[in-house]
Amino acid sequence: MSRTRQQRLRPRTRGSADVRMRSGFVLIAIVLSFFGARLVQLQGLDPREYAAMAAADGSVTVTLPAERGDILDRNGEPLADSADGLMVVADPALTTPRAAELAKFLSTRLAVDYFRTLERLRVEDSRYQYIARQVPARIAATVLDEARSRASDAADKAVEAEKDGDDEALAEYEEIADAYSGLLTERDPVRVYPSGDVAANLVGFLGTPNPDGSAKPSAGFEAMFNSYLAGTDGETSYQVGAGNKIPLGDSTIVEATDGRDLVTTIDRDLQFFTQRIVRQTVRQSGGESGIGVVMDTRTGDILALADDPTYDLNKPDEASDGDYKSRAMTDVYEPGSVEKVLTVAGLIDAGKVTNRTKLLVPGQLDRQDRSIGDYFDHGLLKLTLAGVIAKSSNIGTVLAADKFEDGQLRDYLTRFGLGQRTNIGVGGETAGLLPDESMWTSQTQDRIAFGQSLSVNAVQMTAAVNAIANDGVRIDPSLIKGSATTDEGREVGTDVATTRRVVSDDAAYQTMMMMERVLDPEEGVAPGAAVPGYRVAGKTGTAQRVGEACGCYDGTFTVSFAGFAPADDPRFTVYVVVQDPTNGGGGGSVAGPAFSRIMSYALRRYAVPPTGTPASRLPVEWR
């Protein structure tokens, strides 16, 4: 081809390519314009029409469960935590036709109420209903696997029915397949209690489901701090049509806010040991119930708070309702002779006596409407105030208390915290009873001076004795490290604990020296409470109990022992209480040995060395 020919063809070739390119761009623009117009129609021009179409099929709202905070001991060991769990939910649009069959299936395998389940499986205009929440993953998966198997079997039978031309059987099997396919699971952590009965009366548990299917806090910290622990569930909502999510339908999501961990002051190992000793003591003495409290003398932290009877948190249905509470906080009783140390501490602080004050103690003291006696028969005794405490003489205590001015004893007991709730964060706490000034007679004072005619709870009394151990300064007892807010709106914990001076440090020291004599093997009434190698200060208590039936002293007793060690540099205050022992023992013989074992364990666990100083040798008698 000639050069001239080639030159004539080239412009035509370039022109043809340009035409084809322009045509392609026009075609693409038309297609994009079509999709753009359709998108505008969907999102802008006809949103109500499409929303109405979506609503006609339904809207699904799915809960995004918050993870509940753990309940931990002071060292971070779990007392309650969350493990893998699932919620079982149903789609009533699919389950309604076979609701009765499904309700029976689910109530049998998940232990849910048949009639409530039946109602939820039939809810109209709903695509999402709770059947059970916080189901252990293994159990939920087993139930769902069985449901899927039944759905698959029904689907296979539907195929056979269609081949056979049996329309009635086809419809039935398709209905069954749809119904069992209408069950599904979603993530929903389940509560577990790895320590079983350890601190059960404090921790509490999640029990009977709420109306929404979630577990209901039923006792202890789980109930008292529910809002703090629970967090806030989130949710996601979307619209469905023909059983599928509509891509352009409304969709929202609110993320869950997990709960916060609750860190307690409890030492799990010390709690375990204390519970076992209290249980053994109750059983050996034939008692009705028992309490053991271990307090850090310097901080007021409750390291152990044991109640017996107790229960396994993983099997709460096997226990009686009365065992769910913490008796140390909810039960009140007359403290008996343990209260005498508060009386004498107040007397010394007021400048009325010293621990060497001499008293003539008769075998019987006639006062107003009755005679006062001691637990042991004796003639006239020449006792020092230290001897009155060492031998736990009611008569000697009353004679010393006569030196109080009007209202002074009541004022001191109020400062020690008697008659007032500790507000420690345990539900149902009682304030005890300290008679009002208008009811305070000389007879009342006589009885209160040695621990009758007033009532306390165990933590309240522990904190009072601890004030003597802490150089006369009372520290609010605490069960929560840091601070947390109860569902009642009260902030509690070590960060908000307060202190106040009750008696002088000299009065506390003199009282401590007298309390040491209680454990003296020759002069005291509780040598069995001693801890080998350590100086120990303590006091026994034996008090008459008021029976519920008669409202009078019914012949049963509360026995107890309270003390601290090392006596001259206290680290722990321990209090043991046993209700209605039937072996004839008192505070020294029943509660004293339990105190010794618990205190010994605590001192060893925290590596507290003996002080190496000589024990008190205060004179018990005078000549």
C-alpha positions as a printed NumPy array, in Angstrom:
array([[  0.   ,   0.   ,   0.   ],
       [  1.286,   3.427,  -0.916],
       [  2.281,   6.02 ,   1.635],
       [ -0.548,   8.258,   0.427],
       [ -3.108,   5.473,   1.014],
       [ -1.856,   4.837,   4.516],
       [ -2.091,   8.488,   5.389],
       [ -5.723,   8.564,   4.214],
       [ -6.677,   5.521,   6.333],
       [ -5.1  ,   6.624,   9.618],
       [ -7.544,   9.445,  10.398],
       [-10.487,   7.134,   9.752],
       [ -9.019,   4.492,  12.139],
       [ -8.521,   7.018,  14.935],
       [-12.03 ,   8.321,  14.362],
       [-13.614,   4.865,  14.659],
       [-11.844,   4.216,  18.012],
       [-12.984,   7.546,  19.397],
       [-16.557,   6.82 ,  18.388],
       [-16.488,   3.416,  20.07 ],
       [-14.983,   4.889,  23.273],
       [-17.561,   7.654,  23.41 ],
       [-20.349,   5.133,  22.896],
       [-19.013,   2.985,  25.777],
       [-18.912,   5.955,  28.133],
       [-22.477,   6.874,  27.208],
       [-23.651,   3.305,  27.915],
       [-21.877,   3.219,  31.325],
       [-23.354,   6.597,  32.204],
       [-26.853,   5.323,  31.382],
       [-26.4  ,   2.232,  33.583],
       [-24.997,   4.292,  36.471],
       [-27.801,   6.79 ,  36.1  ],
       [-30.338,   3.973,  36.358],
       [-28.766,   2.611,  39.568],
       [-28.374,   6.119,  40.955],
       [-32.008,   6.898,  40.297],
       [-33.054,   3.62 ,  41.891],
       [-30.909,   4.365,  44.935],
       [-32.458,   7.804,  45.27 ],
       [-35.885,   6.215,  45.002],
       [-35.091,   3.665,  47.721],
       [-33.395,   6.037,  50.109],
       [-35.166,   9.267,  49.464],
       [-38.386,   9.074,  47.513],
       [-40.036,   5.915,  48.837],
       [-38.56 ,   5.239,  52.335],
       [-41.963,   4.961,  53.961],
       [-43.144,   2.436,  51.436],
       [-40.123,   0.199,  52.029],
       [-40.272,   0.678,  55.795],
       [-43.896,  -0.405,  55.664],
       [-42.904,  -3.463,  53.675],
       [-40.258,  -4.279,  56.271],
       [-42.656,  -3.752,  59.152],
       [-45.108,  -6.065,  57.496],
       [-42.597,  -8.885,  57.919],
       [-41.242,  -7.744,  61.259],
       [-38.465,  -6.149,  63.199],
       [-35.953,  -8.019,  65.344],
       [-34.314,  -6.611,  68.472],
       [-31.482,  -8.748,  69.81 ],
       [-30.028,  -8.202,  73.257],
       [-26.262,  -7.83 ,  73.507],
       [-25.703,  -9.04 ,  77.073],
       [-23.312,  -7.171,  79.334],
       [-20.795,  -9.314,  81.163],
       [-21.409,  -9.242,  84.898],
       [-18.517,  -8.093,  87.05 ],
       [-16.686, -10.661,  89.163],
       [-16.784, -10.792,  92.955],
       [-13.196, -11.217,  94.127],
       [-11.373, -11.755,  97.387],
       [ -8.7  ,  -9.289,  98.516],
       [ -6.043, -11.153,  96.494],
       [ -8.033, -11.237,  93.264],
       [ -9.24 , -14.81 ,  93.704],
       [-12.782, -15.274,  92.328],
       [-15.693, -15.841,  94.68 ],
       [-18.115, -15.361,  91.77 ],
       [-17.297, -15.003,  88.081],
       [-18.762, -15.523,  84.637],
       [-18.228, -18.471,  82.325],
       [-19.332, -19.214,  78.769],
       [-23.099, -19.368,  78.563],
       [-25.869, -18.984,  76.041],
       [-29.401, -17.677,  75.934],
       [-32.003, -19.786,  74.155],
       [-34.386, -17.697,  72.058],
       [-37.257, -18.421,  69.711],
       [-38.804, -16.913,  66.598],
       [-42.573, -16.997,  67.253],
       [-43.255, -16.533,  63.534],
       [-41.945, -20.089,  63.143],
       [-42.72 , -21.647,  66.528],
       [-46.364, -20.624,  67.008],
       [-47.955, -23.534,  65.076],
       [-46.127, -26.142,  67.201],
       [-45.849, -24.091,  70.417],
       [-47.294, -26.774,  72.71 ],
       [-44.867, -29.405,  71.462],
       [-41.902, -27.061,  71.739],
       [-42.893, -25.842,  75.212],
       [-42.894, -29.427,  76.469],
       [-39.53 , -30.08 ,  74.818],
       [-37.936, -26.944,  76.305],
       [-39.443, -27.156,  79.792],
       [-38.153, -30.708,  80.136],
       [-34.603, -29.973,  79.01 ],
       [-34.079, -26.468,  80.363],
       [-36.23 , -26.647,  83.514],
       [-38.216, -23.582,  82.417],
       [-41.864, -23.015,  83.191],
       [-44.087, -24.733,  80.599],
       [-46.875, -22.168,  80.536],
       [-44.61 , -19.12 ,  80.414],
       [-42.608, -20.764,  77.63 ],
       [-45.81 , -21.596,  75.737],
       [-46.846, -17.948,  75.965],
       [-43.523, -16.707,  74.622],
       [-43.542, -19.162,  71.73 ],
       [-46.896, -17.697,  70.618],
       [-46.213, -13.945,  70.894],
       [-47.769, -12.216,  67.9  ],
       [-45.828,  -9.823,  65.659],
       [-42.523, -10.857,  67.211],
       [-39.479, -12.529,  65.755],
       [-37.449, -12.765,  68.97 ],
       [-38.427, -14.063,  72.416],
       [-36.3  , -15.217,  75.366],
       [-36.826, -18.78 ,  76.489],
       [-33.947, -19.085,  78.965],
       [-30.948, -16.972,  79.872],
       [-27.54 , -17.735,  81.358],
       [-27.718, -21.367,  80.321],
       [-24.378, -23.235,  80.565],
       [-22.982, -23.51 ,  77.046],
       [-22.832, -27.302,  77.143],
       [-26.507, -27.633,  78.1  ],
       [-27.71 , -25.027,  75.595],
       [-25.674, -26.587,  72.799],
       [-27.099, -30.037,  73.58 ],
       [-30.661, -28.706,  73.446],
       [-30.038, -26.872,  70.188],
       [-28.376, -29.922,  68.621],
       [-31.435, -31.994,  69.459],
       [-33.712, -29.308,  68.023],
       [-31.682, -29.215,  64.805],
       [-31.805, -33.006,  64.595],
       [-35.589, -32.975,  64.931],
       [-35.842, -30.252,  62.305],
       [-33.637, -32.25 ,  59.933],
       [-35.652, -35.446,  60.453],
       [-38.877, -33.57 ,  59.804],
       [-37.417, -32.035,  56.636],
       [-36.424, -35.491,  55.345],
       [-39.92 , -36.785,  56.026],
       [-41.374, -33.77 ,  54.224],
       [-39.365, -34.705,  51.127],
       [-40.735, -38.244,  51.272],
       [-44.285, -36.959,  51.753],
       [-43.919, -34.709,  48.712],
       [-42.743, -37.651,  46.627],
       [-45.744, -39.644,  47.812],
       [-48.095, -36.764,  47.033],
       [-49.296, -36.667,  50.674],
       [-50.016, -32.944,  51.012],
       [-51.332, -33.225,  54.568],
       [-48.192, -34.988,  55.816],
       [-46.032, -32.585,  53.805],
       [-47.594, -29.574,  55.571],
       [-47.227, -31.168,  59.011],
       [-43.567, -32.091,  58.581],
       [-42.692, -28.689,  57.111],
       [-44.394, -27.082,  60.127],
       [-42.346, -29.221,  62.528],
       [-39.109, -28.489,  60.657],
       [-39.796, -24.745,  60.729],
       [-40.742, -24.814,  64.424],
       [-37.551, -26.504,  65.617],
       [-35.504, -24.332,  63.257],
       [-37.06 , -21.349,  65.062],
       [-34.88 , -21.997,  68.118],
       [-31.451, -20.431,  68.306],
       [-28.836, -19.351,  70.821],
       [-26.954, -16.144,  71.541],
       [-23.967, -15.483,  73.793],
       [-25.008, -14.896,  77.414],
       [-22.361, -15.488,  80.164],
       [-23.481, -17.675,  83.056],
       [-22.628, -17.089,  86.737],
       [-20.404, -19.625,  88.475],
       [-19.108, -19.856,  92.029],
       [-15.743, -21.652,  91.977],
       [-15.365, -21.711,  95.767],
       [-18.692, -23.402,  96.527],
       [-19.722, -22.497, 100.06 ],
       [-16.815, -20.142, 100.822],
       [-18.318, -16.794, 101.889],
       [-21.663, -17.98 , 100.492],
       [-23.654, -16.037, 103.084],
       [-21.937, -12.864, 101.889],
       [-21.633, -13.437,  98.135],
       [-25.214, -14.572,  97.445],
       [-26.322, -15.954,  94.088],
       [-28.331, -15.391,  90.914],
       [-31.565, -17.317,  91.089],
       [-35.11 , -17.351,  89.698],
       [-35.244, -15.629,  86.287],
       [-36.607, -12.124,  85.856],
       [-39.484, -11.588,  83.397],
       [-36.952, -10.947,  80.612],
       [-35.355, -14.323,  81.257],
       [-32.233, -12.993,  82.962],
       [-31.148, -14.433,  86.299],
       [-32.456, -12.599,  89.335],
       [-30.029, -11.547,  92.097],
       [-31.412, -13.395,  95.086],
       [-29.101, -12.787,  98.053],
       [-25.878, -11.298,  99.364],
       [-23.581,  -9.039,  97.377],
       [-25.183, -10.236,  94.138],
       [-28.394,  -8.497,  95.236],
       [-26.942,  -5.639,  97.291],
       [-24.575,  -4.515,  94.505],
       [-26.581,  -5.722,  91.523],
       [-26.439,  -2.446,  89.554],
       [-22.7  ,  -2.119,  90.212],
       [-22.038,  -5.679,  89.024],
       [-24.587,  -6.035,  86.23 ],
       [-23.589,  -3.32 ,  83.804],
       [-26.057,  -2.437,  81.057],
       [-27.16 ,  -4.732,  78.247],
       [-26.876,  -3.385,  74.729],
       [-29.085,  -4.23 ,  71.771],
       [-29.131,  -4.351,  68.034],
       [-32.328,  -3.895,  66.017],
       [-32.94 ,  -4.583,  62.351],
       [-35.847,  -5.228,  59.985],
       [-36.527,  -8.536,  58.324],
       [-38.553,  -9.664,  55.377],
       [-39.259, -13.252,  54.448],
       [-37.089, -14.284,  57.365],
       [-34.038, -12.343,  56.134],
       [-32.473,  -9.071,  57.154],
       [-33.412,  -6.217,  54.811],
       [-30.135,  -4.588,  53.738],
       [-31.625,  -1.125,  53.403],
       [-34.003,  -1.385,  56.359],
       [-33.506,   0.515,  59.588],
       [-30.67 ,  -0.879,  61.72 ],
       [-29.33 ,   0.336,  65.05 ],
       [-26.815,  -0.942,  67.581],
       [-26.159,   0.076,  71.172],
       [-23.081,  -1.592,  72.619],
       [-23.262,  -3.288,  76.035],
       [-21.492,  -1.777,  79.039],
       [-19.94 ,  -4.525,  81.147],
       [-20.35 ,  -4.531,  84.921],
       [-17.568,  -3.68 ,  87.342],
       [-15.666,  -6.141,  89.528],
       [-16.446,  -6.032,  93.245],
       [-13.279,  -6.555,  95.279],
       [-13.916,  -7.64 ,  98.849],
       [-11.678,  -7.544, 101.918],
       [-12.184, -11.293, 102.398],
       [ -9.151, -13.585, 102.341],
       [-10.534, -16.695, 100.636],
       [ -8.184, -19.158, 102.34 ],
       [ -8.679, -17.665, 105.799],
       [-12.434, -17.591, 105.154],
       [-12.38 , -21.283, 104.216],
       [-10.458, -22.199, 107.359],
       [-12.66 , -20.065, 109.636],
       [-15.83 , -21.63 , 108.226],
       [-14.521, -25.12 , 108.846],
       [-13.573, -24.347, 112.454],
       [-16.931, -22.693, 113.166],
       [-18.807, -25.634, 111.631],
       [-16.793, -28.138, 113.648],
       [-17.367, -26.136, 116.849],
       [-21.13 , -25.926, 116.315],
       [-21.408, -29.646, 115.681],
       [-19.192, -30.713, 118.56 ],
       [-21.086, -28.494, 121.015],
       [-24.517, -29.492, 119.697],
       [-25.155, -25.843, 118.875],
       [-27.837, -24.29 , 116.702],
       [-25.585, -21.98 , 114.681],
       [-22.239, -20.22 , 114.805],
       [-20.341, -17.154, 113.639],
       [-16.639, -16.385, 113.231],
       [-15.211, -12.945, 112.429],
       [-11.588, -12.037, 111.705],
       [-10.77 ,  -8.311, 111.494],
       [ -7.52 ,  -6.59 , 110.607],
       [ -6.988,  -4.544, 113.77 ],
       [ -5.221,  -1.681, 112.015],
       [ -7.476,  -1.214, 108.978],
       [-10.89 ,  -2.554, 110.002],
       [-10.87 ,  -4.926, 107.001],
       [-12.989,  -8.032, 107.576],
       [-10.713, -10.869, 106.454],
       [-13.196, -13.617, 107.267],
       [-16.86 , -13.625, 108.185],
       [-18.098, -17.172, 108.635],
       [-21.694, -18.292, 109.175],
       [-22.888, -21.772, 109.966],
       [-25.104, -23.287, 108.642],
       [-24.175, -22.183, 105.159],
       [-24.771, -23.572, 101.649],
       [-23.187, -24.278,  98.282],
       [-23.656, -21.286,  95.981],
       [-23.839, -23.631,  92.998],
       [-26.777, -25.514,  94.6  ],
       [-28.827, -22.847,  96.386],
       [-32.068, -24.765,  95.883],
       [-30.787, -27.426,  98.286],
       [-30.629, -24.935, 101.188],
       [-33.373, -23.315, 103.244],
       [-34.086, -19.608, 102.83 ],
       [-32.843, -18.957, 106.364],
       [-29.338, -20.041, 105.379],
       [-29.018, -17.44 , 102.612],
       [-28.482, -14.532, 105.021],
       [-25.383, -13.629, 106.986],
       [-26.287, -14.298, 110.604],
       [-23.296, -12.196, 111.628],
       [-25.16 ,  -9.164, 110.309],
       [-28.856,  -9.993, 110.558],
       [-29.159, -11.878, 113.87 ],
       [-29.026, -10.027, 117.175],
       [-28.279, -11.479, 120.586],
       [-27.184, -10.376, 124.039],
       [-23.373, -10.408, 124.136],
       [-22.908, -11.379, 127.761],
       [-19.572, -10.905, 129.494],
       [-17.619,  -9.878, 126.375],
       [-19.348,  -6.528, 126.901],
       [-17.611,  -6.139, 130.294],
       [-14.412,  -4.985, 128.578],
       [-16.328,  -2.034, 127.131],
       [-17.689,  -1.185, 130.573],
       [-14.278,  -1.205, 132.273],
       [-12.583,   0.642, 129.386],
       [-15.15 ,   3.409, 129.793],
       [-14.633,   3.502, 133.578],
       [-10.865,   3.845, 133.198],
       [-11.22 ,   6.498, 130.498],
       [-13.591,   8.473, 132.749],
       [-11.   ,   8.376, 135.508],
       [-13.207,   6.342, 137.853],
       [-10.952,   3.285, 138.286],
       [ -7.702,   1.651, 137.246],
       [ -7.039,  -1.983, 136.476],
       [ -5.713,  -2.339, 140.034],
       [ -8.802,  -0.878, 141.764],
       [ -9.716,  -3.02 , 144.762],
       [-13.267,  -4.387, 145.092],
       [-15.002,  -6.472, 147.741],
       [-17.149,  -8.935, 145.811],
       [-19.862, -10.758, 147.835],
       [-21.346, -14.076, 146.8  ],
       [-24.666, -12.373, 146.016],
       [-25.657,  -8.777, 145.36 ],
       [-29.22 ,  -7.712, 146.167],
       [-30.258,  -4.879, 143.861],
       [-33.731,  -3.365, 143.693],
       [-36.   ,  -5.996, 142.157],
       [-33.59 ,  -8.953, 142.016],
       [-30.374, -10.55 , 143.178],
       [-27.281, -10.644, 140.986],
       [-24.965, -13.631, 141.172],
       [-21.882, -14.997, 139.443],
       [-21.653, -18.157, 137.362],
       [-19.683, -19.776, 140.163],
       [-20.491, -19.996, 143.884],
       [-18.174, -18.092, 146.193],
       [-18.023, -16.19 , 149.449],
       [-16.604, -12.713, 149.854],
       [-13.749, -12.171, 147.36 ],
       [-11.099,  -9.485, 147.388],
       [-10.649,  -8.861, 143.681],
       [ -8.857,  -6.174, 141.747],
       [-10.64 ,  -4.912, 138.643],
       [ -8.239,  -7.153, 136.7  ],
       [ -9.468, -10.057, 138.821],
       [-13.098,  -9.145, 138.076],
       [-12.347,  -9.463, 134.347],
       [-10.122, -12.536, 134.706],
       [-12.82 , -14.402, 136.633],
       [-15.714, -12.759, 134.737],
       [-17.561, -11.616, 137.851],
       [-20.956, -10.039, 137.198],
       [-21.114,  -8.749, 140.768],
       [-17.694,  -7.091, 140.594],
       [-18.558,  -5.45 , 137.253],
       [-21.807,  -4.   , 138.647],
       [-20.007,  -2.623, 141.705],
       [-17.417,  -0.951, 139.472],
       [-20.116,   0.415, 137.138],
       [-21.732,   2.157, 140.12 ],
       [-18.962,   4.732, 139.771],
       [-20.34 ,   5.957, 136.43 ],
       [-22.222,   9.232, 136.434],
       [-25.737,   9.272, 134.977],
       [-25.692,   8.568, 131.237],
       [-21.955,   7.862, 131.052],
       [-22.132,   4.126, 130.371],
       [-24.684,   4.583, 127.622],
       [-22.579,   7.327, 126.087],
       [-19.49 ,   5.082, 125.973],
       [-21.397,   2.158, 124.473],
       [-22.761,   4.493, 121.785],
       [-19.202,   5.606, 120.984],
       [-18.181,   1.962, 120.666],
       [-20.885,   1.635, 117.98 ],
       [-23.538,  -0.369, 119.829],
       [-27.132,   0.233, 118.819],
       [-26.065,   1.423, 115.347],
       [-25.752,  -0.309, 112.   ],
       [-22.257,  -0.621, 110.62 ],
       [-23.653,  -0.021, 107.084],
       [-21.003,  -2.375, 105.821],
       [-22.871,  -3.329, 102.636],
       [-24.792,  -6.444, 103.703],
       [-28.551,  -6.499, 103.189],
       [-30.806,  -6.89 , 106.196],
       [-28.259,  -5.672, 108.745],
       [-29.74 ,  -5.08 , 112.188],
       [-28.746,  -2.252, 114.511],
       [-29.079,  -4.26 , 117.675],
       [-30.686,  -2.644, 120.702],
       [-29.254,  -0.156, 123.155],
       [-32.108,   1.058, 125.369],
       [-33.124,   4.684, 124.99 ],
       [-32.234,   7.125, 127.749],
       [-35.897,   7.305, 128.729],
       [-35.835,   3.56 , 129.49 ],
       [-32.441,   3.558, 131.189],
       [-32.95 ,   2.742, 134.854],
       [-30.464,   1.675, 137.515],
       [-31.658,  -1.92 , 137.086],
       [-31.121,  -1.665, 133.323],
       [-27.609,  -0.326, 133.837],
       [-26.735,  -3.165, 136.206],
       [-27.653,  -5.773, 133.612],
       [-26.099,  -3.909, 130.674],
       [-22.828,  -3.502, 132.573],
       [-22.253,  -7.266, 132.288],
       [-23.819,  -7.765, 128.849],
       [-27.519,  -8.484, 129.291],
       [-30.572,  -6.326, 128.383],
       [-28.884,  -5.034, 125.207],
       [-28.318,  -6.735, 121.875],
       [-25.679,  -6.616, 119.156],
       [-24.741,  -8.182, 115.853],
       [-21.409,  -9.981, 115.553],
       [-19.598,  -7.499, 113.305],
       [-20.767,  -4.604, 115.465],
       [-19.348,  -6.305, 118.575],
       [-16.094,  -7.216, 116.8  ],
       [-15.56 ,  -3.568, 115.834],
       [-16.189,  -2.496, 119.438],
       [-13.581,  -4.901, 120.868],
       [-11.226,  -3.942, 118.052],
       [-11.323,  -0.342, 119.301],
       [ -9.587,  -1.532, 122.479],
       [ -7.021,  -3.412, 120.38 ],
       [ -6.462,  -0.28 , 118.26 ],
       [ -5.366,   1.968, 121.145],
       [ -8.889,   3.189, 121.836],
       [ -9.749,   4.22 , 118.255],
       [-12.756,   2.633, 116.566],
       [-12.425,   1.937, 112.831],
       [-15.493,   1.318, 110.691],
       [-15.451,  -2.345, 109.634],
       [-15.209,  -2.883, 105.869],
       [-16.074,  -5.745, 103.541],
       [-15.371,  -3.902, 100.266],
       [-11.917,  -2.789,  99.084],
       [-11.928,   0.73 ,  97.695],
       [-15.541,   1.786,  97.4  ],
       [-18.753,   0.679,  95.72 ],
       [-22.33 ,   1.899,  95.727],
       [-25.134,  -0.36 ,  96.899],
       [-28.469,  -0.532,  95.117],
       [-29.802,   1.548,  98.016],
       [-27.469,   4.352,  96.954],
       [-25.006,   4.039,  99.846],
       [-21.271,   4.245,  99.16 ],
       [-19.349,   1.715, 101.251],
       [-15.837,   0.36 , 101.494],
       [-12.375,   1.042, 102.83 ],
       [-12.136,   4.381, 100.997],
       [-15.067,   5.814, 102.95 ],
       [-14.454,   4.142, 106.328],
       [-14.103,   6.566, 109.227],
       [-12.344,   6.452, 112.59 ],
       [-13.112,   7.996, 115.966],
       [-11.499,   7.879, 119.356],
       [-13.629,   6.069, 121.917],
       [-11.31 ,   5.881, 124.928],
       [ -7.77 ,   7.035, 125.616],
       [ -4.834,   4.901, 124.597],
       [ -4.024,   4.446, 128.296],
       [ -7.541,   3.153, 129.006],
       [ -7.216,   0.743, 126.07 ],
       [ -3.805,  -0.433, 127.304],
       [ -5.006,  -1.026, 130.866],
       [ -8.001,  -2.962, 129.531],
       [ -5.727,  -5.073, 127.325],
       [ -3.592,  -5.966, 130.343],
       [ -6.691,  -7.158, 132.203],
       [ -7.895,  -9.173, 129.198],
       [ -4.591, -11.064, 129.126],
       [ -5.345, -12.429, 132.569],
       [ -8.491, -14.125, 131.21 ],
       [ -6.253, -16.693, 129.471],
       [ -3.993, -17.284, 132.451],
       [ -3.963, -21.044, 133.18 ],
       [ -4.176, -20.45 , 136.945],
       [ -6.246, -17.283, 137.363],
       [ -8.3  , -16.996, 134.182],
       [-11.451, -18.68 , 132.891],
       [-10.282, -19.392, 129.3  ],
       [ -6.809, -20.943, 129.128],
       [ -8.037, -22.949, 126.13 ],
       [ -8.091, -19.748, 124.03 ],
       [ -4.317, -19.264, 124.296],
       [ -2.117, -19.299, 121.183],
       [  1.275, -20.891, 121.973],
       [  4.12 , -18.424, 121.609],
       [  1.943, -15.31 , 121.508],
       [  0.519, -12.867, 123.988],
       [ -3.281, -12.927, 123.645],
       [ -5.909, -10.639, 125.177],
       [ -9.463, -11.94 , 125.271],
       [-12.807, -12.165, 127.   ],
       [-15.426, -14.878, 127.344],
       [-19.147, -14.361, 127.029],
       [-22.1  , -16.445, 128.192],
       [-25.529, -14.827, 127.945],
       [-29.108, -15.939, 128.39 ],
       [-31.206, -15.948, 125.229],
       [-34.693, -14.593, 124.746],
       [-36.981, -17.184, 123.13 ],
       [-39.195, -16.132, 120.245],
       [-42.166, -18.062, 121.581],
       [-42.262, -16.684, 125.126],
       [-40.427, -13.38 , 124.694],
       [-38.499, -14.281, 127.84 ],
       [-35.254, -15.983, 128.808],
       [-35.956, -19.558, 127.809],
       [-33.03 , -21.419, 129.348],
       [-30.813, -21.398, 126.245],
       [-27.526, -19.513, 125.935],
       [-25.219, -17.628, 123.582],
       [-21.552, -18.395, 124.237],
       [-18.67 , -16.439, 122.737],
       [-15.037, -15.418, 122.886],
       [-13.474, -12.19 , 121.58 ],
       [ -9.828, -11.255, 121.599],
       [ -6.794,  -9.932, 119.767],
       [ -3.126, -10.835, 119.268],
       [ -0.349, -10.142, 119.745],
       [ -1.808,  -8.471, 122.826],
       [  0.799,  -5.687, 123.034],
       [  0.956,  -5.056, 119.253],
       [ -2.394,  -6.291, 117.892],
       [ -2.658,  -7.498, 114.303],
       [ -5.996,  -9.348, 114.308],
       [ -9.206,  -9.269, 116.297],
       [-11.189, -12.52 , 116.272],
       [-14.711, -13.136, 117.569],
       [-16.445, -16.532, 117.765],
       [-20.118, -16.958, 118.707],
       [-22.119, -20.187, 119.15 ],
       [-25.873, -20.174, 119.687],
       [-27.48 , -22.687, 122.053],
       [-24.726, -25.237, 122.629],
       [-26.201, -28.292, 124.316],
       [-23.02 , -29.803, 125.752],
       [-23.099, -27.594, 128.845],
       [-20.028, -25.591, 127.821],
       [-19.54 , -21.836, 128.134],
       [-17.636, -19.174, 126.252],
       [-14.245, -20.345, 127.461],
       [-14.663, -24.052, 126.755],
       [-16.723, -23.857, 123.541],
       [-15.722, -20.657, 121.72 ],
       [-12.246, -20.276, 123.264],
       [-10.563, -23.225, 121.492],
       [-12.12 , -22.186, 118.167],
       [-10.738, -18.673, 118.692],
       [ -7.289, -20.148, 119.361],
       [ -7.224, -22.173, 116.141],
       [ -8.501, -19.327, 113.967],
       [ -6.12 , -16.766, 115.483],
       [ -3.186, -19.168, 115.201],
       [ -3.903, -19.731, 111.497],
       [ -4.234, -15.993, 110.799],
       [ -0.949, -15.178, 112.561],
       [  0.899, -17.898, 110.643],
       [ -0.685, -17.006, 107.319],
       [  0.385, -13.38 , 107.597],
       [  3.77 , -14.249, 109.146],
       [  3.18 , -12.186, 112.282],
       [  6.041, -12.806, 114.714],
       [  5.611, -13.006, 118.492],
       [  6.54 ,  -9.799, 120.274],
       [  8.732, -11.634, 122.753],
       [  7.608,  -9.465, 125.67 ],
       [  6.401, -10.878, 129.006],
       [  2.645, -11.344, 129.51 ],
       [  0.634,  -9.294, 131.975],
       [  1.005, -10.259, 135.619],
       [ -1.553,  -7.84 , 137.03 ],
       [ -2.717,  -8.913, 140.485],
       [ -6.086, -10.665, 140.507],
       [ -6.665, -10.502, 144.26 ],
       [ -5.608,  -8.096, 146.964],
       [ -4.868,  -8.563, 150.622]])
